[in-house]
Each structure stands twice: as structure tokens, then as C-alpha cells.
Amino acid sequence: MSGKRVLITGATGGVGRFAVQLAHAQGARVTASTGDPGKHGDALRAMGADEVVLGPEHAEGEMDGVVDSVGGQQLVESFAKLAAHGTLVAVGDVTSRPVTFPPGAFLGSGNQHGRTIVTFYSLDGPAPGQDLEHLAGLMNETVLTPHIGWRGDWSRVDEAVDMLTSRTLHGKAVLDVSSDR
Ligand SMILES: NC(=O)c1ccc[n+]([C@@H]2O[C@H](COP(=O)([O-])OP(=O)(O)OC[C@H]3O[C@@H](n4cnc5c(N)ncnc54)[C@H](OP(=O)(O)O)[C@@H]3O)[C@@H](O)[C@H]2O)c1
């Protein structure tokens, strides 16, 4: 991945911030997209983002890869940024909005041939033990950090979900499971 350009949408999210760190660790040039670059720009750059943009439409240049965890219009805008033979990995859809591609979006003329969209499901394939061991190793080496944005008793799960869906909690929410319940 060294030198490749990678765009990551929802970069402040639980998925996005791991994608930023992993792509950076592999030597990619990372463009991170967030709804609030002023608030999250410094943190995203500290994670390894080379550029931070307000939505994929503001990313400059062509991308070799996209990791999209937002969906909706951001999926459409991100696909338009792919270079020839680039791949967009559709990981999630937090918007739950219909996706409509404009006329010509799938034409392969110019430098836009061979682009692909790939869906992804983390529980597909073999048991994730080896992958988790690898990621835990990267955390131990501080190549990766989970960025815990909130922690509380598991009885407060609704509070955590409300903060995630209202975009006020960024990163991971940790629920403590107490044995007396
Ligand atoms: N395929 C799989 O195996 C797999 C695995 C895990 C998760 N997922 C999916 O991946 C998606 C992201 O998960 P996550 O844990 O990263 O979620 P998250 O922590 O809530 O992060 C999503 C990010 O997207 C942005 N966002 C939220 N609502 C938005 C909206 N309406 N429009 C534009 N941007 C919005 C927010 O960033 P800003 O506020 O900074 O813009 C937020 O930080 C979910 O759909 C989840 O179900 C899929």
C-alpha cells in the first residue's frame, strides 16, 4: 500500500479511525473525511491522516482506494474520486439514505476504467482470532489506538447509542459489565 492514496469516510468513527491508522501504518497517503474538520482535524492528523476534508467531494486528486463507512451520497462522491483500477470498500451505511449515482458515473472513459465497489462483512470467512491477535499486537506496539470516547456501566447503553447516532461521541464506547446484574 506504500504511496497509494486512500480516502476514508466517517474517519472519526469507530471503523474510520482504525482505517486511518492502519492505512497510514502501511505507508498510504491518507485523506480523512469528517463532518467537522475544524473540530476533528488535529486528532485525525495525529492518527496519520495527511489531509482532512469536509466530505469526500472536497478530496483533491484521484484515489487508489476508498473505505466508506458512511454510505448514501458519500458513497457516490467517493466512487467519483477513484482512479483507474481503484477499489471502494463499502463497509457501512450510517446515513440509511438511498444511493443514486448520476448519469455516466460508471463510464470507464478517461482515467476511470476498471473501478470496483466491494462489499465487506467482518464475520465472513474464518474465525477472526488471527486478525484480532494481529490487531492486539499493533495496539501493544502503539501503532493502533482504540480512542475510547466514552465509558460507563452497560445499563447506560441507550445513552451511548444516543451519543453515537447524534454524532457527539466519536471513537469507541466501552460498556462495563458488572457481575451483580
Ligand atoms: N461491514 C462490517 O463488517 C462492519 C463492521 C463494523 C461496522 N460496520 C458499519 O460501519 C458503519 C460505521 O460504524 P462505526 O462504528 O464506525 O460508526 P460510528 O462510530 O457511529 O461512526 C460513523 C461516523 O460517520 C459519520 N457520520 C455519522 N452519521 C453521519 C451522517 N448522517 N452523515 C454523514 N456522516 C455521518 C460520523 O463522523 P463525523 O461526525 O466526523 O462526520 C461518525 O463518526 C456502520 O454502518 C456499521 O454498521 C460494518
The ligand as a Tripos MOL2 file, in Angstrom:
@<TRIPOS>MOLECULE
LIG
   48    52     1     0     0
SMALL
NO_CHARGES

@<TRIPOS>ATOM
      1 N1        -19.2150   -4.4720    7.3010 N.am      1 LIG1
      2 C1        -18.8600   -4.7700    8.5400 C.2       1 LIG1
      3 O1        -18.4270   -5.8630    8.8450 O.2       1 LIG1
      4 C2        -18.9930   -3.7030    9.5830 C.ar      1 LIG1
      5 C3        -18.2880   -3.7830   10.7910 C.ar      1 LIG1
      6 C4        -18.4320   -2.7380   11.7070 C.ar      1 LIG1
      7 C5        -19.2560   -1.6570   11.4220 C.ar      1 LIG1
      8 N2        -19.9330   -1.6320   10.2360 N.ar      1 LIG1
      9 C6        -20.7660   -0.4960    9.8840 C.3       1 LIG1
     10 O2        -19.9210    0.6120    9.6120 O.3       1 LIG1
     11 C7        -20.6180    1.8170    9.8670 C.3       1 LIG1
     12 C8        -19.7830    2.7250   10.7560 C.3       1 LIG1
     13 O3        -19.6110    2.0990   12.0260 O.3       1 LIG1
     14 P1        -18.8760    2.9020   13.1740 P.3       1 LIG1
     15 O4        -18.8000    2.0000   14.3470 O.co2     1 LIG1
     16 O5        -17.6040    3.4930   12.6520 O.co2     1 LIG1
     17 O6        -19.9320    4.0770   13.4590 O.3       1 LIG1
     18 P2        -19.6930    5.4400   14.2390 P.3       1 LIG1
     19 O7        -18.6570    5.2520   15.2990 O.co2     1 LIG1
     20 O8        -21.0410    5.9480   14.5960 O.co2     1 LIG1
     21 O9        -19.0180    6.3670   13.1540 O.3       1 LIG1
     22 C9        -19.6260    6.7760   11.9730 C.3       1 LIG1
     23 C10       -19.0130    8.1210   11.5450 C.3       1 LIG1
     24 O10       -19.7150    8.5560   10.3810 O.3       1 LIG1
     25 C11       -20.0180    9.9420   10.4910 C.3       1 LIG1
     26 N3        -21.4790   10.0840   10.3990 N.ar      1 LIG1
     27 C12       -22.4050    9.6790   11.2550 C.ar      1 LIG1
     28 N4        -23.6430    9.9560   10.8120 N.ar      1 LIG1
     29 C13       -23.4750   10.5500    9.6290 C.ar      1 LIG1
     30 C14       -24.3550   11.0880    8.6720 C.ar      1 LIG1
     31 N5        -25.6850   11.0690    8.8420 N.pl3     1 LIG1
     32 N6        -23.8440   11.6360    7.5490 N.ar      1 LIG1
     33 C15       -22.5130   11.6760    7.3710 C.ar      1 LIG1
     34 N7        -21.6140   11.1880    8.2540 N.ar      1 LIG1
     35 C16       -22.1000   10.6230    9.3650 C.ar      1 LIG1
     36 C17       -19.5260   10.4510   11.8450 C.3       1 LIG1
     37 O11       -18.3480   11.1860   11.6110 O.3       1 LIG1
     38 P3        -18.3300   12.8000   11.5970 P.3       1 LIG1
     39 O12       -19.3810   13.2810   12.5540 O.co2     1 LIG1
     40 O13       -16.9390   13.1440   11.9880 O.co2     1 LIG1
     41 O14       -18.6180   13.1530   10.1770 O.co2     1 LIG1
     42 C18       -19.1940    9.1850   12.6140 C.3       1 LIG1
     43 O15       -18.0100    9.3350   13.3760 O.3       1 LIG1
     44 C19       -21.9790    1.4120   10.4590 C.3       1 LIG1
     45 O16       -22.9500    1.4190    9.4200 O.3       1 LIG1
     46 C20       -21.7260   -0.0050   10.9430 C.3       1 LIG1
     47 O17       -22.9190   -0.7790   10.9720 O.3       1 LIG1
     48 C21       -19.8020   -2.6180    9.3310 C.ar      1 LIG1
@<TRIPOS>BOND
     1     1     2 1
     2     2     3 2
     3     2     4 1
     4     4     5 ar
     5     4    48 ar
     6     5     6 ar
     7     6     7 ar
     8     7     8 ar
     9     8     9 1
    10     8    48 ar
    11     9    10 1
    12     9    46 1
    13    10    11 1
    14    11    12 1
    15    11    44 1
    16    12    13 1
    17    13    14 1
    18    14    15 2
    19    14    16 1
    20    14    17 1
    21    17    18 1
    22    18    19 2
    23    18    20 1
    24    18    21 1
    25    21    22 1
    26    22    23 1
    27    23    24 1
    28    23    42 1
    29    24    25 1
    30    25    26 1
    31    25    36 1
    32    26    27 ar
    33    26    35 ar
    34    27    28 ar
    35    28    29 ar
    36    29    30 ar
    37    29    35 ar
    38    30    31 1
    39    30    32 ar
    40    32    33 ar
    41    33    34 ar
    42    34    35 ar
    43    36    37 1
    44    36    42 1
    45    37    38 1
    46    38    39 2
    47    38    40 1
    48    38    41 1
    49    42    43 1
    50    44    45 1
    51    44    46 1
    52    46    47 1
@<TRIPOS>SUBSTRUCTURE
     1 LIG1         1 GROUP 0 **** ****
